[in-house]
Amino acid sequence: MDASEVRRGRPPAFDRDAALAAATRLFWENGYEATSINDLTREMGIRPGSLYAAFGDKRSLFNEVIEAYGRSPAGEFVWAAMAREPTAFAAFHRILLDAAAMYTDPETPAGNLLCSAAAADVDVAVYMRDLRNANVDTFEKRLTTAREQGEIPATADPRKLAAYFTAVMHGMSQRARDGATAAELTDTAELAMAAWPAA
């Protein structure tokens, strides 16, 4: 087949999932601000026009990345533990242990995308802040139920506990980015659970 025949042939099929995965890794590693369109098109293997046609602008692509991340094992392990574990203690213990493993998984960038993709852009920063704060709300609801069911004392404050466990998770994410091992983060998880209020 000569060059003219190659040029006349159909272009290779666009693999949207692979392109999205490449964009996810870039945003996760570098953050929103430091990831340029040139970086994205290079890693995604597409031209700028194709990126805009398939995903819209950089912000729209980032939103899709965050949504896809939320459906991935790295993004949904919190909700999986909440649904699977029979007690609040078991759920939070599982969440922190899974975080230790997920945040140091060699198959993905270190840490948690929601904590890693920091942005100076005000709209993006608010968007990310709201997503992170949603964890606090989810934790608070589970802990409120735990108090109502007698799992934790009536004097325990679900909001304060939710904020505490969220802070632990965010700290573990940063420690993973700074090189902490799964074993170190597991130790952190176990120490954090020692603060669980006895019923």
C-alpha positions as CSV (number, residue, x, y, z in Angstrom):
1,M,0.0,0.0,0.0
2,D,1.5,3.3,-1.0
3,A,1.3,6.6,0.8
4,S,-1.6,7.9,-1.2
5,E,-3.6,4.8,-0.3
6,V,-2.9,5.3,3.4
7,R,-4.0,8.9,3.1
8,R,-7.3,7.8,1.5
9,G,-7.9,5.2,4.2
10,R,-10.2,5.7,7.1
11,P,-8.5,7.3,10.2
12,P,-8.1,5.1,13.2
13,A,-11.1,5.0,15.5
14,F,-11.1,7.5,18.3
15,D,-10.9,5.7,21.7
16,R,-12.8,8.1,23.9
17,D,-12.3,6.0,27.1
18,A,-8.5,5.8,26.5
19,A,-8.3,9.6,25.8
20,L,-10.3,10.3,29.0
21,A,-8.0,8.0,31.0
22,A,-5.0,9.9,29.7
23,A,-6.6,13.2,30.7
24,T,-7.5,11.9,34.1
25,R,-3.8,10.9,34.8
26,L,-2.6,14.3,33.7
27,F,-5.0,16.3,35.9
28,W,-4.4,13.9,38.8
29,E,-0.6,14.3,38.5
30,N,-0.3,18.0,37.7
31,G,-3.5,19.6,38.9
32,Y,-6.0,21.6,36.8
33,E,-4.0,24.8,36.4
34,A,-0.7,23.2,35.4
35,T,-2.3,20.9,32.8
36,S,-2.3,22.7,29.4
37,I,-4.2,21.9,26.2
38,N,-0.9,21.0,24.6
39,D,-0.2,18.5,27.4
40,L,-3.7,17.1,27.0
41,T,-3.6,16.7,23.3
42,R,-0.2,15.1,23.4
43,E,-1.1,12.5,26.0
44,M,-4.6,11.9,24.6
45,G,-3.2,11.4,21.1
46,I,-5.6,13.9,19.5
47,R,-5.5,17.3,17.9
48,P,-6.9,20.4,19.7
49,G,-9.8,20.5,17.3
50,S,-10.7,16.9,18.1
51,L,-10.4,17.6,21.9
52,Y,-12.9,20.5,21.6
53,A,-15.2,18.5,19.4
54,A,-15.2,15.5,21.7
55,F,-15.1,17.1,25.1
56,G,-15.7,20.8,24.8
57,D,-13.2,23.1,26.4
58,K,-10.6,22.2,29.1
59,R,-13.1,22.9,31.9
60,S,-15.7,20.6,30.3
61,L,-13.1,17.9,29.9
62,F,-12.1,18.3,33.6
63,N,-15.7,18.0,34.7
64,E,-16.1,14.7,32.7
65,V,-12.8,13.5,34.2
66,I,-14.1,14.1,37.7
67,E,-17.4,12.4,36.9
68,A,-15.6,9.4,35.5
69,Y,-13.3,9.3,38.5
70,G,-16.3,9.2,40.8
71,R,-17.4,6.0,39.1
72,S,-14.0,4.3,39.2
73,P,-12.7,2.1,42.1
74,A,-10.4,5.0,43.2
75,G,-13.4,7.3,43.4
76,E,-16.2,5.1,44.8
77,F,-14.5,3.1,47.5
78,V,-16.0,5.4,50.2
79,W,-19.5,4.8,49.0
80,A,-18.8,1.1,48.5
81,A,-17.7,0.7,52.1
82,M,-20.7,2.7,53.4
83,A,-23.0,0.3,51.5
84,R,-21.2,-2.9,52.3
85,E,-20.2,-2.6,56.0
86,P,-22.9,-3.4,58.6
87,T,-21.7,-0.8,61.2
88,A,-20.4,2.7,61.1
89,F,-17.2,1.6,62.8
90,A,-16.6,-1.1,60.2
91,A,-17.4,1.4,57.3
92,F,-15.0,4.1,58.5
93,H,-12.3,1.5,59.2
94,R,-12.7,0.0,55.8
95,I,-12.7,3.5,54.2
96,L,-9.4,4.4,55.8
97,L,-7.7,1.1,55.0
98,D,-8.9,1.3,51.4
99,A,-7.6,4.8,51.2
100,A,-4.2,3.6,52.4
101,A,-4.2,1.1,49.5
102,M,-5.8,3.3,46.8
103,Y,-3.7,6.3,47.5
104,T,-0.5,4.3,47.0
105,D,-1.6,2.1,44.1
106,P,1.3,2.1,41.6
107,E,-1.2,1.8,38.8
108,T,-2.5,5.4,39.4
109,P,-1.0,8.7,40.5
110,A,-0.5,9.0,44.3
111,G,-3.2,10.4,46.5
112,N,-6.8,11.3,45.7
113,L,-7.7,13.2,42.5
114,L,-10.1,15.5,44.4
115,C,-7.3,16.6,46.7
116,S,-4.6,16.6,44.1
117,A,-6.1,18.6,41.3
118,A,-5.8,22.0,43.0
119,A,-6.8,25.0,41.0
120,A,-6.2,28.7,41.1
121,D,-9.2,29.2,38.9
122,V,-12.0,30.3,41.3
123,D,-14.8,28.4,39.6
124,V,-12.8,25.2,39.5
125,A,-11.6,25.7,43.1
126,V,-15.2,26.1,44.3
127,Y,-16.3,23.1,42.3
128,M,-13.6,20.9,43.9
129,R,-14.2,22.4,47.4
130,D,-17.9,21.5,47.1
131,L,-17.1,17.9,46.1
132,R,-14.8,17.5,49.0
133,N,-17.3,19.0,51.4
134,A,-19.9,16.5,50.1
135,N,-17.8,13.8,51.8
136,V,-18.2,15.6,55.2
137,D,-22.0,15.7,54.7
138,T,-22.1,12.0,53.8
139,F,-20.0,11.1,56.8
140,E,-22.1,13.2,59.0
141,K,-25.3,11.4,57.9
142,R,-23.8,8.0,58.5
143,L,-22.6,9.0,61.9
144,T,-25.9,10.6,62.8
145,T,-27.6,7.3,62.1
146,A,-24.9,5.5,64.1
147,R,-25.7,7.8,67.1
148,E,-29.4,7.2,66.7
149,Q,-28.8,3.4,66.7
150,G,-26.6,3.5,69.7
151,E,-23.3,2.7,67.9
152,I,-21.7,5.9,69.3
153,P,-22.6,7.8,72.4
154,A,-25.5,10.3,72.4
155,T,-22.9,12.9,73.4
156,A,-20.8,12.4,70.2
157,D,-20.9,15.1,67.6
158,P,-21.4,13.6,64.1
159,R,-20.3,16.8,62.3
160,K,-17.1,17.0,64.3
161,L,-16.4,13.3,63.7
162,A,-17.1,13.7,60.0
163,A,-14.8,16.6,59.7
164,Y,-12.1,14.7,61.6
165,F,-12.3,11.6,59.3
166,T,-12.3,13.8,56.2
167,A,-9.2,15.6,57.5
168,V,-7.5,12.3,58.1
169,M,-8.3,11.1,54.5
170,H,-7.1,14.4,53.0
171,G,-3.9,14.2,55.0
172,M,-3.4,10.6,53.9
173,S,-3.8,11.7,50.3
174,Q,-1.1,14.4,50.7
175,R,1.2,12.0,52.5
176,A,0.9,9.5,49.7
177,R,1.9,12.3,47.2
178,D,4.9,13.0,49.5
179,G,6.0,9.3,49.2
180,A,4.3,7.6,52.2
181,T,3.9,3.9,51.7
182,A,0.7,1.8,52.1
183,A,2.1,0.4,55.4
184,E,2.6,4.0,56.8
185,L,-0.9,5.0,55.8
186,T,-2.3,1.9,57.2
187,D,-0.7,2.8,60.5
188,T,-2.3,6.3,60.2
189,A,-5.7,4.6,59.6
190,E,-5.4,2.5,62.7
191,L,-4.4,5.4,64.8
192,A,-7.3,7.5,63.5
193,M,-9.8,4.7,64.4
194,A,-8.5,4.9,68.0
195,A,-10.4,8.1,68.2
196,W,-13.7,6.4,67.6
197,P,-16.1,7.2,70.5
198,A,-17.0,4.2,72.6
199,A,-20.7,3.7,73.0
